[in-house]
């Protein structure tokens, strides 16, 4: 028994196996085991795939901080009035020049009539003022003729006085001299009166011309008032400034609106992507590079676009309250810079995949 136990404690040999002795299975080295070989193959495949993916991914920059952007046109009345009719509803597609809302025009029609009457009155006053200019001019000519006549009379009387004064005392009487002197004084007074009338007539011409200028100003003001009233009347018909969809409608017939009231908004079909890339992703990014765009709302479709422009400044710089880094509590944070990406072609021509401002997207820019 002891010999048998001693023999069993020895390592099994090939003779023992050939003699049919039951022995435990031989253990293979770990590097020859199938599981290890499979693990090693998988590890090598992952390394190769990772290297290939790294070489591929380094040609792209992508971000999930991106959304559809577009123009949003607020529609507000330019005059206060009662809403007479609303011709659109939420999500209605409208075209440029289409009538959207009608305001009650009664007050503005009355204003137009009133200012047109004032304009007619101003035009009549202008014609009246213009007719006064020829009359005043004629008065000047008449006064000038009277002055010339008075001047001639004064010259004659003055010569008579000088002749009487040059005669001997025996050849003239004192009464004749006194009469000549009085006649000379009357002629001089008549001439001075004619000169005064001429000056008055000249000033009346200037006054008549000034009246014409004032009347022309009044007419221009009346015409401007009439034009303003007509423009305000035209504002009672609110039309679409561009093509787009009605959004956020908050107006109904019967409401009283003012110029500060927002009736609704128009969203045009032209949209683009605003992508906020990290500043460390902009090294090789530039306008004109192709972009692949995934829209969360349509995961089954891929959109294509182009980098249009890169904003000159980070988003935080243009925020309402920019960050103040000079307080001593500075913590460096990677900033993001908005990049505008335009779609290739008319992206909103497909009604089954309409894009609207605010939708989340994930753009991938090929930078190499």
KAURZI-V293634 format. One record per residue. RES is the residue in three letters. SS is DSSP state (hx for helix, st for strand, lp for the rest). D_LAST is the distance of its C-alpha to the last C-alpha in whole Angstrom. Layout:
BEGIN
<<RES/SS/D_LAST> <RES/SS/D_LAST>>
END
This chain:
BEGIN
<<UNK/lp/82> <UNK/hx/80> <UNK/hx/80> <UNK/hx/77> <UNK/hx/75> <UNK/hx/75> <UNK/hx/74> <UNK/hx/71> <UNK/hx/70> <UNK/lp/69> <UNK/lp/65> <UNK/lp/65> <UNK/lp/66> <UNK/hx/65> <UNK/hx/69> <UNK/hx/69> <UNK/hx/66> <UNK/hx/68> <UNK/lp/72> <UNK/lp/70> <UNK/lp/70> <UNK/lp/67> <UNK/lp/65> <UNK/lp/61> <UNK/lp/58> <UNK/lp/56> <UNK/lp/53> <UNK/lp/50> <UNK/lp/48> <UNK/hx/45> <UNK/hx/42> <UNK/hx/44> <UNK/lp/44> <UNK/hx/42> <UNK/hx/41> <UNK/hx/39> <UNK/hx/38> <UNK/hx/36> <UNK/hx/35> <UNK/hx/33> <UNK/hx/32> <UNK/hx/30> <UNK/hx/29> <UNK/hx/27> <UNK/hx/26> <UNK/hx/24> <UNK/hx/23> <UNK/hx/21> <UNK/hx/20> <UNK/hx/19> <UNK/hx/17> <UNK/hx/15> <UNK/hx/15> <UNK/hx/13> <UNK/hx/11> <UNK/hx/10> <UNK/hx/10> <UNK/lp/8> <UNK/lp/5> <UNK/st/7> <UNK/st/10> <UNK/st/13> <UNK/st/17> <UNK/st/20> <UNK/st/21> <UNK/st/21> <UNK/st/24> <UNK/st/25> <UNK/st/26> <UNK/st/28> <UNK/st/31> <UNK/st/35> <UNK/st/38> <UNK/st/41> <UNK/st/44> <UNK/st/47> <UNK/lp/51> <UNK/lp/52> <UNK/lp/55> <UNK/lp/57> <UNK/st/59> <UNK/st/60> <UNK/st/57> <UNK/st/59> <UNK/st/57> <UNK/st/53> <UNK/lp/52> <UNK/lp/49> <UNK/lp/48> <UNK/lp/45> <UNK/lp/41> <UNK/lp/43> <UNK/st/41> <UNK/st/42> <UNK/lp/42> <UNK/lp/42> <UNK/lp/46> <UNK/lp/47> <UNK/st/50> <UNK/st/49> <UNK/st/52> <UNK/st/55> <UNK/st/57> <UNK/lp/61> <UNK/lp/62> <UNK/hx/66> <UNK/hx/65> <UNK/hx/63> <UNK/hx/65> <UNK/hx/68> <UNK/hx/67> <UNK/hx/66> <UNK/hx/70> <UNK/hx/71> <UNK/hx/69> <UNK/hx/69> <UNK/hx/73> <UNK/hx/72> <UNK/hx/71> <UNK/hx/74> <UNK/hx/76> <UNK/hx/74> <UNK/hx/74> <UNK/hx/78> <UNK/hx/78> <UNK/hx/76> <UNK/hx/79> <UNK/hx/82> <UNK/hx/80> <UNK/hx/80> <UNK/hx/83> <UNK/hx/85> <UNK/hx/83> <UNK/hx/86> <UNK/hx/89> <UNK/hx/88> <UNK/hx/88> <UNK/hx/91> <UNK/hx/93> <UNK/hx/91> <UNK/hx/93> <UNK/hx/96> <UNK/hx/96> <UNK/hx/96> <UNK/hx/99> <UNK/hx/101> <UNK/hx/100> <UNK/hx/101> <UNK/hx/104> <UNK/hx/105> <UNK/hx/104> <UNK/hx/107> <UNK/hx/109> <UNK/hx/109> <UNK/hx/109> <UNK/hx/113> <UNK/hx/114> <UNK/hx/113> <UNK/hx/115> <UNK/hx/118> <UNK/hx/118> <UNK/hx/118> <UNK/hx/121> <UNK/hx/123> <UNK/hx/122> <UNK/hx/123> <UNK/lp/126> <UNK/lp/130> <UNK/hx/131> <UNK/hx/134> <UNK/hx/132> <UNK/lp/130> <UNK/lp/130> <UNK/hx/128> <UNK/hx/127> <UNK/hx/126> <UNK/hx/124> <UNK/hx/123> <UNK/hx/122> <UNK/hx/120> <UNK/hx/118> <UNK/hx/117> <UNK/hx/116> <UNK/hx/114> <UNK/hx/112> <UNK/hx/112> <UNK/hx/110> <UNK/hx/108> <UNK/hx/107> <UNK/hx/106> <UNK/hx/104> <UNK/hx/102> <UNK/hx/102> <UNK/hx/100> <UNK/hx/98> <UNK/hx/97> <UNK/hx/96> <UNK/hx/94> <UNK/hx/92> <UNK/hx/92> <UNK/hx/91> <UNK/hx/88> <UNK/hx/87> <UNK/hx/87> <UNK/hx/85> <UNK/hx/82> <UNK/hx/83> <UNK/hx/82> <UNK/hx/79> <UNK/hx/78> <UNK/hx/79> <UNK/hx/77> <UNK/hx/74> <UNK/hx/74> <UNK/hx/74> <UNK/hx/71> <UNK/hx/69> <UNK/hx/71> <UNK/hx/70> <UNK/hx/66> <UNK/hx/66> <UNK/hx/68> <UNK/hx/65> <UNK/hx/62> <UNK/hx/64> <UNK/hx/64> <UNK/hx/61> <UNK/hx/59> <UNK/hx/61> <UNK/hx/60> <UNK/hx/57> <UNK/hx/57> <UNK/hx/59> <UNK/hx/56> <UNK/lp/54> <UNK/lp/56> <UNK/st/54> <UNK/st/50> <UNK/st/48> <UNK/lp/44> <UNK/lp/42> <UNK/lp/39> <UNK/lp/38> <UNK/st/37> <UNK/st/39> <UNK/st/41> <UNK/st/41> <UNK/lp/43> <UNK/lp/46> <UNK/lp/49> <UNK/lp/51> <UNK/lp/54> <UNK/lp/57> <UNK/lp/60> <UNK/lp/58> <UNK/st/58> <UNK/st/55> <UNK/lp/55> <UNK/lp/52> <UNK/lp/50> <UNK/lp/50> <UNK/st/47> <UNK/st/48> <UNK/st/44> <UNK/st/41> <UNK/st/39> <UNK/st/35> <UNK/st/34> <UNK/st/32> <UNK/st/29> <UNK/st/26> <UNK/st/23> <UNK/st/21> <UNK/st/21> <UNK/st/19> <UNK/st/19> <UNK/st/16> <UNK/st/17> <UNK/hx/17> <UNK/hx/15> <UNK/hx/12> <UNK/lp/12> <UNK/lp/11> <UNK/lp/7> <UNK/lp/9> <UNK/lp/10> <UNK/lp/13> <UNK/lp/12> <UNK/lp/9> <UNK/st/10> <UNK/st/12> <UNK/st/14> <UNK/st/17> <UNK/st/20> <UNK/st/23> <UNK/lp/26> <UNK/lp/29> <UNK/st/27> <UNK/st/26> <UNK/st/26> <UNK/st/24> <UNK/st/20> <UNK/st/20> <UNK/st/17> <UNK/st/16> <UNK/st/14> <UNK/st/13> <UNK/st/17> <UNK/st/17> <UNK/st/17> <UNK/lp/21> <UNK/lp/22> <UNK/lp/24> <UNK/lp/23> <UNK/lp/25> <UNK/hx/28> <UNK/hx/29> <UNK/hx/30> <UNK/lp/32> <UNK/lp/36> <UNK/lp/36> <UNK/lp/34> <UNK/lp/33> <UNK/lp/36> <UNK/lp/35> <UNK/lp/38> <UNK/lp/40> <UNK/lp/40> <UNK/lp/38> <UNK/lp/35> <UNK/lp/32> <UNK/lp/28> <UNK/lp/26> <UNK/lp/23> <UNK/lp/23> <UNK/st/21> <UNK/st/20> <UNK/st/20> <UNK/st/17> <UNK/st/19> <UNK/st/17> <UNK/st/19> <UNK/st/20> <UNK/lp/20> <UNK/lp/23> <UNK/lp/27> <UNK/hx/25> <UNK/hx/29> <UNK/hx/31> <UNK/lp/31> <UNK/hx/34> <UNK/hx/33> <UNK/hx/30> <UNK/lp/31> <UNK/lp/28> <UNK/lp/30> <UNK/lp/29> <UNK/lp/29> <UNK/lp/28> <UNK/st/25> <UNK/st/22> <UNK/st/19> <UNK/st/15> <UNK/st/12> <UNK/st/9> <UNK/st/6> <UNK/lp/4> <UNK/lp/0>>
END
